[in-house]
Amino acid sequence: MPAPRSRPAAVLVLVSALAALGIGPAAGPAAAATVPTGAGSYSDTRPAGTSGPTTNTGTPVTPKVTPAAQGKPVPTNDWWSSLAFQRYGDNPYSTPMYGHPLTYQAVAGGLEIGYPTSPAIVGDGRQYEFAHKRDLTLGLTGLNSPDTRADAWSDWTVTPYWSDGTRTLRTTIGHGLPFVYARGTGGDARITTAEAPTVFADQGNVLGITVAGHHYALFAPTGTDWNVSGSTVTAGLGGKDYFSVAVLPSTDALATYRKYAYSFVTGSTVNWSYDAGTVRATYSLTTEAKEGTERGTLQALYRHQWLHTTDPLTPYTYVSPRGTMKVRESASFTTSQQAAATLPGLPGAGVDPARLRGYLNEVANSADPFSGAVDTYWTGKALGKLAQLVPLADQIGEGAIRDKLLGLIKGRLQDWFTAGGANEFSYDQSWKTLIGYPASYGSDTELNDHHFHYGYYVYAAAIVAQYDPAWAADSAWGAMVKTLVRDTANPSRTDSAFPFLRGFDVYAGHSWASGHQGFAAGNNQESSSESTNLSAALVLWGSATGDTSLRDLGTYLLTTEGEAVAQYWFDADQQVFPGSFQHDTVGMVWGSGAAYSTWWTANPEEIHGINVLPVTGGSLQLAGRKDAVRRNIAEMERENGGPAVEWRDILWEFQSLADPGAAKAKWDAGNAGYTPEAGESKAHTYHWLTALDTLGAPDATVTGSIPTSAVFLKGTTRTYVAHNHGTTARTVTFSDGKSLTVPARSTATGTGTGSTDPGPGPGPSTGNTFQLRTGGTLTTATGATAGSDTIASAQGANHDGTPNRPLVYEARNVNGTLRPGGSTAFRLQVDAGTVVGLGQQARISYDLTGDGTFDRTETYQYFATDPVTGWEEYNQTRGLKSATGTLGDLRGGTVRLEVWSAIGNGDSRLQTGTDRSVLVIPYD
């Protein structure tokens, strides 16, 4: 490792102070090639022979922005980044951008707009996509711009800009926006459609048209008029400069959408908070009234959002690659979730110290603990592997091994955190980013994967900080850690050196990996688990250094992305993937859909494992949907033709989150003859599997009052775990009433059954009759407003007896005594509208202890609805089709109702919110 460069003490103090305040590299060019940061440094000049961002032919590129945006940190790795990053030299506009429900592509004449509603299955059935297909192009008469540039942006909206010297056009687009807001000069508003439109409403300055089966509303200033000529629709703007277009969920929504057509969205902001086990986030739009005084708007919520809001929603919905989007009539909404758990390491329950010591020594004493790693990614993997082992050595009193591991980690981090050696970080002034060299996987030329790579560094630094706080001080090496954090997950919108949350898309709920987004399918993310690894690292680093704001940011990111991963990678509720896509999980999510694949292999073990690794105390959130874990493992083994071989340790650890005993049995049978995955070790795998086999799987229904706490459940016994990074003892309380005193800088455990916790669904049962609520809950509460949920079409296939994209409703933590001779009853109001040949089917499942395993499942014969509009009643008298398991008393149990289309080729509806749609369980 090169020795740190000498520098005046006054400079050290100043730089450390700036880092502590969140002020980074100067907005203008730095005077020196080396920028001191605490005890470390980075360079403002790339190492000789290396590249920064380039086109696909190797030509250097700078951000493609307007003068108004010049010098502002560009949020690369976003859903719209191709506007600013010209990856392909022959396309100065953009590649398709997936805002959902709308899709967009910038072209010379303006903005292409589409609303894909029918998925295509491609790649031998391995990918589904709702690809961008132009319904219309929004522009100005005569507009022929040489390029499109980013003019302004906010948390999930962006404003593309066109100019040909005579005409200028700005449009504001964003996630969840059914509107496109346009401002133009030098020409009339012009809409060109992909085919001659059908006009369903003509109100002068408001025109309703249907194109390719999709309904749009065009809004020009009051006093103007739209004119239709073939596939061209124009309107003079009457001296104004604004007009808008909206995609309508139905033609009868026109009046509602007209109300907000002139309330132009000007920005978007998310604000989050963490309090005693709960994460709340408020998503707000700012608007400007172009006409009248209306300042509200409409926004479509993704599934991971509407599942966790109690804010009222309209009956309007949209199709998207992420499942149904539901419309909110307001400029803001708030979500509330139980916080994801994060631990520095699992407790050592059941572990044989001698056996663990042997495994630890294999790593600590190996000839090359870093396995030859030289670039940012593989170095990060090696750092993560070593960091996982530090708390394990400490648990069994092996201070010498612990300190040796810490020394290895510190040495390699300090090497990278010091400019001028064989590896270093370099700041790119044009792109406002920190690039590590040697780079890998396009982290330099394409700005890919920074959150994947640097997350390992932050995680390793957090483990060091847990044992050596002085090392993590800003005056020491903490300032460099914070600089990596600011590059990947900057919480500041006013930092002139780095963009806000670079790769994390707050509205989509997850990160994106590509820096340029230069694909026809939009942006993508493969390893969602390496993204959440960064979030867990922020929790641990913030906890270890006393930075509660950074800790809370990490908790918000981990909790939010955890739900997005469950829905969009693992299809946990079986409500997102199209029925024609025959996979239970995907390796990659794209803007247009998702794929059962990876970038480098079609091996099922790696397709399934890439969204699990690295397995750490930040992986516990994967246990929230145990049935999805089981489906995932079962599919891997089907596709693989048997159990895992290459990444068996990763997949054993994943399985242990749902079925610890089964996973431990696989380890016992096969631990002698395998090579650990590159970021794993036998020490960590043995410890992980043994601990969960002893403690039980993570219990996500109970949360602690600090993020570094977790609960495990085996049978009816819960084990409560919390780590206190502070210097004084503290009491951690859990949502079921249990409390735990945790000494300073220690982990504590306790056992008990606790009291009943309401969990993420309705509260404990106080009766045996449950109403359905939109959003997926069963509740004994009454007095709600009637609503309905859409039962997805069977798409012409036969799903009799097998749930396919079901509506899922649950009540958790239900207690009841089984009534002798009792049986399940239900009455469900369903309606197929005027569609013929549909059949709805119900399944009721009972998890008697809430451990994630359903002990009794009852599937009923489907109900053939008539093609006459109006509700019909489907009830248990249709008869059982099949039943498995046996009923018993409910003790903190879960009751689940699933309803799906068994047959047919159309959607139907299920009534919610009334006592006409209920489930009655045979319990007192």
Secondary structure, DSSP 8 states (H G I E B T S, - for coil): --------HHHHHHHHHHHHTT--S-SS--SSSEEEETTEEEESS--TT---SB-TTS-B----B-GGGTTS----SSTTGGGT---STT-SS---EE-SS-EEEEETTEEEEE---S-EEETTTTEEE-----SEEEEETT---S-EEEEEE-SSEEEEEEE-SS-EEEEEEETT-SEEEEEEESS-EEEEESS--EEEEE-SSEEEEEETTEEEEEE--TT--EEEETTEEEE--TT--EEEEEEESSGGGHHHHHHTTTEEEEEEEEEEEEETTEEEEEEEEEEEESSSS----EEEE-HHHHTT--S---S-EE--TTS-EEEEESSEEEEEEE-----SS---TT--HHHHHHHHHHHHTSS-TTTT--SHHHHHHHHHHHHHHHHHHHHTT-HHHHHHHHHHHHHHHHHHTSTTSSSEEEEETTTTEEEEES--TTTTTT---HHHHHHHHHHHHHHHHHH-TTTTSIIIIIHHHHHHHHHHH---SS-SSS-TTTTEETTTTEE---SS--STT--EES-HHHHHHHHHHHHHHHHHHT-HHHHHHHHHHHHHHHHHHHHHTS-TTS-SS-TT---S--SEEETTEEES--SS---HHHHHHTTT-S-STT-GGGGG-HHHHHHHHHHHHHHHTSS-STTHHHHHHHHHTT-HHHHHHHHHHHGGG----TT--HHHHHHHHHHHHHH-EE-TT--BSSSSEEEEEETTEEEEEEEE-SSS-EEEEBTTS-EEEE-TTEEEEEEE------TTSS---SSSEEEEETTTEEES------EEEEE---TT---TTS-SS-EEEEEEEEEE-B-TT---EEEEEEE-TT--S-EEEEEEEEESSSSS--SEEEEE--EE--SSSS-EEEEGGG-EEEEEE----EEEEEEEEEEEEEE-SS-EEEEESSTTSEEE-SB-
